[in-house]
């Protein structure tokens, strides 16, 4: 249910744009050691969502140490100089809390959900593992095996994962976004203790972290406790900036994986934009027009009318640097991927040539806004969104302007982006299927 009462939506009659409430309640400070702390009180339930955004991902890796950002997502739960492995989880559970974490190309994010009365305990635990992580050799080797097993499951034994990794690596010739977040197999096998300690010291520093808290909190008390537990942790020299910029792609690249797959796969990756780009809302609406729901263009052309695909989905990457815009097709057994590709290309060419209708744009905008407001109905969704906008999209203030940003998108904006980005010369195409459909990797 859409909790309009708890959100306290305010509609401005002149524009009919719903305003995100609560901006004046958010308090943000930077501690003396450089850690950013942002608190958004929400007293609907007596719980808190905490997200620690560490600005490190596979974007910060180089050959030889790929996969380390993801590896530390595991290691951060495995004991400190003051706590044994497993004690972190046991303490959380004893206080009615739970936790998780994830790693992307840009960030590693640690999540805690807990009753508000456990705030000081959670701060103590989080500060401890940020400053005192243990590097026990037995634990390292155990987690190395866990990560390698995860790679086998998600990539090596997955037709979809294998093709996605190959397309990603081919789409980039310079930028480290071409590195898989899970890491390359030989690197997972060969990380050294020195690699790990250097990586931890560089990236797990308070000045490289943004702490987001949403829930039943008093901001002044929360910030005082953050200073008590985190401010004594010394800052480190800022990580080296990523200077490499991906050069413009000059021609289509194609890769193939030969496999007797029951479901052939077709993947398209176009170079897109960074998360802070003001055109991102228009790109998100363009992707929805093409793939969101049964009424979307590509679903109707490929799945419903054409019967040349089982499914078609899209994903827009929006990190620190320009990412990829993905279109992912699963095809019926025995299908020639060239047929589906022809239908796909025809639809994109039609959109670039003729644009979109106002009905299509309104539908995509309504979908985006519905998802946006639905996310903000929970403290977890608020914490995720607040961190996303603060770290990746130019500042948390933009979260409160998001509905207006979607409303400003015009049909011309969508058509312009389609012409600029969804060009054959700006994409990498991956095909997975029987040898009869094998394609030679090429550019130009």
N, C-alpha and C positions, 0 to 999 in steps of 0.2 A: 504494500500500500504506500502511496506517495504521501508522506507526512507533511502536508503543507502547513499545518499548525505549528509543528516544532521547528520547521525551517523559517517560519515567519516571513514568507515571501512578501515583498513590497512591489507592486506594479506601478510604474510611472505611466499615467494615462496618455501622455503625449507620444510615447514611443511603444508602449505595451511590452517593454522588455523587462522581464523579471530580474530584480536585483538580488545578488547573493548577499544574504544578511551576515553580520558578524565581523566585518572588516575592522570596525573600531574596537572590537574586543580582543583582537589578536595582539599579542605582545611579542616583540622580537628583540633580542639582544645578542651582542657578540661578546663572549667572555674574554678575559685578559689574554688567554692563550690562543685566541682565534676561533674557538668553537662557536658556531651559530646555534642559538636556541630559540625556537618559536613555539609559543603556547597559544592554543585556541580553546577557550573554555566552552564546554557543552554539558549542561547539567541534566540532560534527559535521563541518563542512567548513571549509576555510581561507579562507572568504569573508565579506564583510560586506554588509549591506543598510543604507543610510543614507536616512532620510526627513527632509527639512526641511519642517515644517508651518508655513506662513505664514498667519496668521489674517486672510486677506482673500479675499473673493469678491464675487459680484454683490450680496450683502447689504449691502456697504459702498459701493455706488454710488448715484448720483442721476441724474435725467435730464440728459443732456448728456455724461456720461462713462461711460455704461453700456458694458460690455465691456472696461474697462481691466484688471480683474483677470486676465481670460483673455489679454489682449494681453501682459501682463508675463510670463505663462507662456512666451510665444514670445521676448520680448525678453531674458530672462535667459540665453539661449544665444547671444547675438549680440555678444559682445565687451565688454571693460571698458577702462578707461584704461590698463591694463597688458598686455592681451591682445587680439589681433585677432579679428574674427569667425571662428568655426570652430575657434579654438585650444583652447577648452574641450573640445570633442568629440574633437579629435585627441589631446590629452594623455590623456584618459580611455582612449581606445582603445589608446594605446601602453602603458598599464598594465594592459590586459586588462579594462577596466571598461566598463560601459554605463550609460545614464541615460534618464530619461523624466520627465514631469511631468503633472499634471492640475489642473483648476480646477473648483470647485463653487460653490454659492451661499455657502458659509461659508469655505472655505479654498483655498489654492493649495499644492500639495505637490510638492516636487522630490525625485526618487529617484535614487540611485546604487547600483550593485551592483559590487563590486570585490574583488580579492584583498586579504586583510588587510594585506599588506606595503605596499599603496599608500595606507594611511590618511592619512599626513601630507600626501601630494600632494593627495588629495581635499579635505582640510580647507583647504589653501591655495587651491585652486580655488574652493571654495564661499564662503570668506570674501571672496575677491576680488570675486566677482559680487554678493555681498550689500552690499559697501561701495563698489565702484568701477564700477558699470554705466555703459556708454557710451551716449550719446544721439545717435548719428550720424544726421543727417536722412535720408540715403539708406537706411540700414538701417530706420529707422522707417517710411518710405514703403513699402519692400519688404514688411515684416511686416504693415503695414496691409492691403496687397493680399492677403497670405496669409490673414489672418484673415477678410477679406471673402469670399474664395473658400470658406473653411471654413463660413461662415454659409450661403452659397448651397447647398453640398452637404448640410449637416445640417439645414437649416430650409427655405429657400426652395424647393429642389427635392425636398423630402421631404414626402410627404403626412402621414406620422406626425409629423415634426418641426414642421410648420406647425400642426397641430391641438394638439399638446402645448404649444407656445408660447402659443397663443390661450387654451387652458384655464387655464394657469398665470397668465397676466396677468389673467384674469377672476376667478380664485379669490381674489385679493388685492385689496383696495381701499385698503389703507394701508401694509402692510409691504413692504419692498423685495424680499422673496422673489418678488414678481411680476415682477421684472426678469429677462430671460433672461441666462444666463451668457455667451453668445456676444455679447450686446449688440444694441441696435437699429441698423438700417442707417445712419440719419443720424448717429448718434453715432460709429460706426466711421469714417465719412468725415470727421468734424470735430474729433477730438481734437487739442489743441494741444501744443506742446512744454512749455509751462508746466503743462498738465494732467498730463502724464507725469511731470515732475520732482517735482511736488507729491505725486502719488500714491506714487511710489517712496520719497520721503523719509518719508512718513507711515507706510506699511505695511511697507516692507522695512527695518525697524529690528530689531536683535537682540532687543529686548524684546517684539517681536511674533512671535517665532519659537520653535518647539520642535523641537529636533534629536533624532531617534531613531536609535540605532544598535544593530543586532542582529548577532551573528556571532562570529567568532574574534577576540575582543578581550580585552585586559586593561583593566578599567574604570578603574583609577587612571591608567594611561598615556593612555587615551582622553580622560579628563576633563582631564588636564594639557595634552594637545595642543589640546583645544577652547579652553582658556583662552589658550594661546599664540596661536592664529590668530583667535579670535573676540572675545575679551574687550576688545581695544583698539578695536573698532568702537563708536563712541559710541551710546548709546541716544537715542531721540527721545521727544518728548511722546506719551503713549499716544493712539491713535486715539480719536476721539469715539465714545462708546457709541451703539448703536442703541437709541433710546428708544421708537420706534414699536412698538405692539402691535396686531396684527390684531384688529379688533373681532369679536365673535361673529357668525357668519353667521345671518341671520334667515329665509332662504328659499332654495330651490334656484335656481341660475343655470344658464342654458343658452346654448350658443353653437353655431353651425354653420358649416362650410366647404362650399361647393358645389363639387364636383369630380367629374368623370367617372372616378372611381377604380375600378380593377378590383376592389379589395378595400376595401369601406366600413369605416370605423373608428368605434369607440365608446369614449370615455374618460370615466372617473369620477374626480374628485379630491375627497377628503374631508379636511377639516382634522383634523390629528392632534396630535402632541406633539413636544417637544424631545428631543434625544438623551440628556439627563441625567435624563429622567423615569423613575422606578423602574418604571413600568408598561410600558416599552418591550418587555421580553421577552414580555409577554402580547400586545401588539399584533403583534409579529413572528409569534407562533404563530397568532394569528387569521388573518393574511394567508396563512400556509402551509396552514391548514385549508381555506381558500377556493380557493387556486390552485396549490399546490405538488404537481405530479405528476398522473398519470391518475386517482388515487383521490380527488383533491380535489373539493370540492362543486361549484365552478363549472365545472370541466372536465367532470364527469359530466353536469351539468345543461345546459350550453351546447354542448359539443363532442360528447360521447359519446352522450348520450340525446337532447338537443334538436336537434342538428345545425344550430343557428342561429349558430354561431361556428366559425371555423377555429382560433382560439387565444384563451386568456385568461391574462393575467399580472398580477402586482401588484408594487408597489414602495413601500417605506416610507421616507420622507425623515425623517431624524433629525439635525438640525443644532443650532445654538445656540438657535434659537427654534422654536416648533411649525411643522412642515412639513406636507406633504400625504401622504395615503395614496392611491395610484393603483391603479386597475383598468383594464387596457388590453385591449380586445377587437378582433380582426380578424374580419370577417364575410365570408361567401361572396358572390360577385357577385350582384347583384339582390336581396339580402336587405333587408327593411325593418328598419332599426335599432330601431324600436319593439318588434318582436317579441323581439329579443334583450334589450332593456332590460326588458321585462316578466318574462322568465325570471330575469334578474339580480336584479331587485327582489324577486321572490318568494323566491329563495334567501336573500337577506339578511334579509328579514322573518321567514323561518322560523328562521334562526339566532338572531335577536334574541328571538324568542318562545319557542323550545324549547331553546335552548342547543346545546351540542356533546356528543358522546358521549365517554366516557373513551378509547375506542379512537382516535377522531380526535385527541384531545389528545396521547395517547401517541405517535401516529405523527408529528405535527408536532414534538413535542419531540425525538424521535429524529432527525428530519431536521435540526433546528437544531443539535443537539449534534454530529451527524456532520460537518456543514459547519464548525462551530467548530473541532473537533479537526483536521480535514483542513487547515484554514488554518494551524494552528500547527505543522504538520510541516515548514515551510520557514522560513528566516530572513526571507524577504520577507513571508510571511504574518504572522509575529510582529511585524515592524516596522510593517506596516499596522495590525494590531489594537492594538498598544501605543499608536500615535499616535492612533488613533480614540478609544480610551477616555480617553487623557490629555487630548486637546484638546476632544472633542465629548461625552463621556459621563461627565464628572464626576471624572476622575482615573484614571491607569493601574491603580491598585489594583483597580478594578472589573473589569478583565479577568480577574483571578484568582478572582473571585467569580461569573463569568458562568454556569458550569454550575449552580451552586446557585440562581441567579436563575431560570433556565429551569425547574428542578425545582420551584420554589415556585409556579409558575403553576397555578391551578386552573380547572376548568370554569366556575365562577362568575365568575372574573376575565375570562375570554374573553367570556362572555355580557354582562357589564356593559359592557365596552368596545364591543362590537357595538352595544348599545343607545345608548351615549353618542355614539359617533363616526359610525357608518354609518347616519346619518339623511339623508333626502332634503333636509331643510332645512340640512344641513351640507355640501352637496356642490355641485360644478360639473360639468355634463355637457357633453361635446363630441361632436359628430357630424360625420363627414366622409362625404359621399356625393353622389349626384345631387340635382338641385334638387327632385325630388318629395318628398325627405325633409327639406327645409329647415326649420329651427326658428328661432323668433324669440328673441333674447337677452332674458332676463327674470329677475327675482328676485321671490320671494314666490308 
